[in-house]
Amino acid sequence: MKRLLFVLSFCLSFQINAWSQFYVDGINVQDLDIEYLGLKVFGQTLLSKYTRVIVDYGQNPAFKKQEFMGPKRREIRFHSEVDALNFLYKLGWELDNVYRDDIDEGTANFILRRKKE
């Protein structure tokens, strides 16, 4: 019985670790030594049903299309601002601040902070 519990707990910890992977252009953001994360969200366009998201973790983000990957390096696309925020919340990030650009009123900017354990 103890052996079974050990194996189950080991598998569960591995599964949680696998879900804590979040890659932006090949960089695992979860492994970086950062406390804050910037999220710039553009609305959906006529040509796409997905919302364009730019992640800034201090890397001088290019405002080109970023590639988001999750567990097993599968591509992630967000349907809305809330979809992106919920995804990052599950990975241990919480909303710290929200502001809109003066230049482009349709662009939302979110500052996320790593949750305290």
C-alpha positions in Angstrom: 0.0 0.0 0.0 2.8 2.4 0.9 4.5 1.6 -2.4 1.3 2.4 -4.3 0.9 5.8 -2.6 4.5 6.6 -3.3 4.1 5.8 -7.0 0.9 7.8 -7.2 2.4 10.9 -5.5 5.5 10.6 -7.8 3.3 10.5 -10.9 1.2 13.4 -9.7 4.3 15.6 -9.0 5.6 14.8 -12.5 2.3 15.8 -14.0 2.1 19.1 -12.1 5.7 19.9 -13.2 4.8 19.1 -16.8 1.9 21.5 -16.8 4.0 24.3 -15.4 5.9 24.7 -18.7 5.3 27.8 -20.7 7.5 28.7 -23.7 7.7 32.0 -25.5 9.8 31.8 -28.7 11.5 28.7 -27.3 12.3 30.2 -23.8 10.7 28.5 -20.8 9.3 31.5 -18.9 8.6 29.5 -15.8 12.3 28.8 -15.3 13.4 32.4 -15.5 14.3 34.3 -12.4 11.6 37.0 -12.8 8.8 38.2 -10.5 6.8 40.3 -13.1 5.5 39.5 -16.5 4.0 42.0 -19.0 1.1 40.9 -21.2 0.0 43.1 -24.1 -3.3 41.9 -25.6 -4.6 43.0 -29.0 -8.2 42.3 -30.1 -9.2 39.7 -32.6 -8.9 40.6 -36.2 -11.3 39.8 -39.1 -8.8 37.2 -40.4 -8.3 35.3 -37.1 -10.6 34.1 -34.3 -7.6 34.2 -31.9 -6.4 37.1 -29.8 -2.9 38.3 -30.4 -0.8 38.3 -27.2 2.7 39.7 -26.6 4.6 38.5 -23.5 7.3 40.8 -22.1 9.5 39.2 -19.4 12.3 41.8 -19.9 13.6 40.5 -23.2 12.8 43.7 -25.3 9.9 42.1 -27.0 9.5 42.5 -30.8 6.0 43.3 -31.7 5.9 40.4 -34.2 4.0 37.2 -33.8 5.3 35.3 -30.8 5.2 31.6 -30.6 3.5 30.2 -27.4 4.1 26.6 -26.4 2.7 24.7 -23.4 3.3 21.2 -22.1 4.9 18.8 -24.7 5.7 21.9 -26.8 2.2 22.2 -28.2 1.1 25.6 -29.6 -1.2 27.6 -27.4 -3.7 30.1 -28.9 -5.9 32.4 -26.8 -9.5 33.2 -27.7 -9.6 36.3 -25.4 -7.8 38.4 -22.8 -9.5 36.3 -20.1 -8.3 33.1 -21.7 -4.7 34.3 -21.6 -5.1 35.5 -18.0 -6.7 32.2 -16.8 -3.9 30.2 -18.5 -1.2 32.2 -16.7 -3.1 32.1 -13.4 -3.0 28.3 -13.5 0.7 28.5 -14.0 1.2 30.5 -10.8 0.9 34.2 -12.0 -1.6 36.7 -10.6 -2.9 40.0 -11.9 -1.1 43.0 -10.4 -2.0 45.9 -12.6 -4.0 46.8 -15.7 -3.6 49.8 -18.0 -4.5 50.9 -21.5 -2.1 52.5 -24.0 -2.9 56.2 -24.7 -1.8 55.7 -28.4 -4.0 52.6 -29.1 -7.1 52.6 -27.0 -7.9 49.0 -28.0 -4.8 47.5 -26.5 -4.9 46.2 -22.9 -1.7 45.8 -20.9 -1.6 43.5 -17.9 1.2 43.2 -15.3 1.3 39.8 -13.7 3.2 38.9 -10.6 4.4 35.4 -9.6 2.2 34.1 -6.8 3.7 33.9 -3.4 3.8 30.4 -2.0 
